[in-house]
Amino acid sequence: MRSSIPEISTDVLIIGSGPAGLSTALHLKRLDPTWTKRMIILEKESHPRPKLCGGGVTRLGLNTLLGLGFRLPLPIPAVAVNDIALSYQGKTIHVKGDPQIMIFYRPHLDHFLAQQALQQGIRLFENEKVNQIIIDQNEIHVFTAQACYHTQVLIGADGSNGLTRRFFRPSQSHPRIARTLEILQPSPDNDLMFIQQRAEFDFTSLSQHNQGYIWHFPTLVEEQPHINYGIYDSRTNPHTPLPHLAELLKQANNPHANPDSPQLHGYPIHCFSPFNKFAMERLLLVGDAAGADPLFGEGIAPALAYGAVAAKTIVSAFQTQDFSFRTYRQNLANSYLGRYLLIRWFTAQIVYRLGKFNWFSRTLWTIGKGLGAFFPPPPHLPK
Ligand SMILES: Cc1cc2nc3c(=O)[nH]c(=O)nc-3n(C[C@H](O)[C@H](O)[C@H](O)COP(=O)(O)OP(=O)(O)OC[C@H]3O[C@@H](n4cnc5c(N)ncnc54)[C@H](O)[C@@H]3O)c2cc1C
């Protein structure tokens, strides 16, 4: 059967056109325009595709977009958040910045990035799902219903539930999988969150054994104001009973709760740990496949930033003809992204292991409020 489908050879094949896959391709193209014809992206869906996500992009992501030559604000609807409110049992730490994060509707953001890649001549084949991967010593073979691809290097940008991460399972006995539940509901445009340009993270559920928080984001869906809210459970300490997330969300003091709101949707997030495996011979992981920030479950900005580190590593591999990718871990560790994820991982270990103790969380918020007063907001982002 397979012999009847076309066989296509390429230097680099990227599975997934989320922020990680698209950023890797755009960075490769930026490093050397000849890469445009040396890579292919395969995407099982077609943009704009549905994607469960809060859509918050922090400065790490915005700076990565600037580094790719995009101008801010991007020409798609977004809410600029200037005040992040981190609260615990009524105590609130405000983190200010102009903007601190931009909130996008994820299908819009990914569609925009995909269009940019296509306009730059990058081959992105949509509605083409990868069904099977065979790793040989000299090549990787990737099978879809439409074709068989032979590639020198495979990039796993296929997210938390992807195929590529499975190659690392035997050596990674405890994959770090966080849980989320999300609701997206219409809201009046005079909602205080829009007026005050505020996003909220409420960590009160720490005291109910949740290793995470409840979020509320103002967002625009087809230009219409909506509130995106949900609950995040990092499972940093996997040896504790699973809290009932839907119940915790229902119990929370939530001014946006609406009995007529649409159903809750859940999705896992594969989290970063310094013990994760990021690469093997000819295969390199980016974005959620490699690991998102375990503290907030933040994955968009890291996914964009993984693309920059991956692109440099790929170019160097082709220059030296060494496809072991042994340097990728070190390249990540030396990058701003590596330090960012490591700090978030370390903080998650402390906060989510000790957060169940009320004295710990209350002290943390008291110290945080005090420290917050000493840190000036970050400089404005260049346009
Ligand atoms: C409820 C929820 C809320 C979140 N909120 C935020 C937030 O506010 N801010 C933030 O920074 N992060 C957030 N995240 C995390 C964020 O969504 C992810 O970290 C981010 O999407 C990772 O990007 P990625 O490119 O690695 O993977 P993805 O965006 O998941 O993209 C992977 C792509 O691969 C494709 N694919 C998968 N398998 C195949 C296959 N076999 N063949 C071809 N294509 C394939 C998929 O269709 C998809 O397009 C949230 C996550 C959840 C679940």
The ligand as a Gaussian input file, in Angstrom:
#p B3LYP/6-31G(d) Opt

LIG

0 1
 C       -6.649000      25.247000      29.193000
 C       -5.280000      25.740000      28.826000
 C       -4.962000      27.081000      28.995000
 C       -3.682000      27.551000      28.643000
 N       -3.418000      28.883000      28.784000
 C       -2.202000      29.351000      28.429000
 C       -1.924000      30.742000      28.489000
 O       -2.766000      31.574000      28.818000
 N       -0.673000      31.159000      28.159000
 C        0.290000      30.286000      27.755000
 O        1.412000      30.716000      27.497000
 N        0.046000      28.959000      27.661000
 C       -1.187000      28.479000      27.964000
 N       -1.450000      27.151000      27.824000
 C       -0.402000      26.262000      27.279000
 C       -0.320000      26.432000      25.756000
 O       -1.578000      26.226000      25.159000
 C        0.691000      25.444000      25.172000
 O        1.836000      25.448000      25.968000
 C        1.064000      25.807000      23.747000
 O       -0.022000      25.605000      22.898000
 C        2.261000      24.976000      23.279000
 O        2.498000      25.206000      21.912000
 P        3.060000      24.035000      20.986000
 O        3.295000      24.655000      19.655000
 O        4.145000      23.332000      21.679000
 O        1.877000      22.969000      20.903000
 P        0.411000      23.108000      20.317000
 O       -0.035000      24.507000      20.326000
 O       -0.411000      22.093000      21.030000
 O        0.574000      22.692000      18.793000
 C        0.832000      21.367000      18.423000
 C        0.329000      21.216000      16.989000
 O        0.687000      19.919000      16.522000
 C       -0.384000      19.400000      15.781000
 N       -0.241000      17.940000      15.808000
 C       -0.299000      17.129000      16.894000
 N       -0.135000      15.845000      16.537000
 C        0.040000      15.854000      15.194000
 C        0.252000      14.830000      14.227000
 N        0.291000      13.520000      14.587000
 N        0.395000      15.178000      12.925000
 C        0.356000      16.470000      12.548000
 N        0.128000      17.496000      13.425000
 C       -0.010000      17.181000      14.719000
 C       -1.621000      19.912000      16.516000
 O       -2.757000      19.902000      15.697000
 C       -1.181000      21.319000      16.889000
 O       -1.511000      22.252000      15.887000
 C       -2.716000      26.659000      28.145000
 C       -3.025000      25.310000      27.969000
 C       -4.303000      24.851000      28.297000
 C       -4.616000      23.399000      28.089000

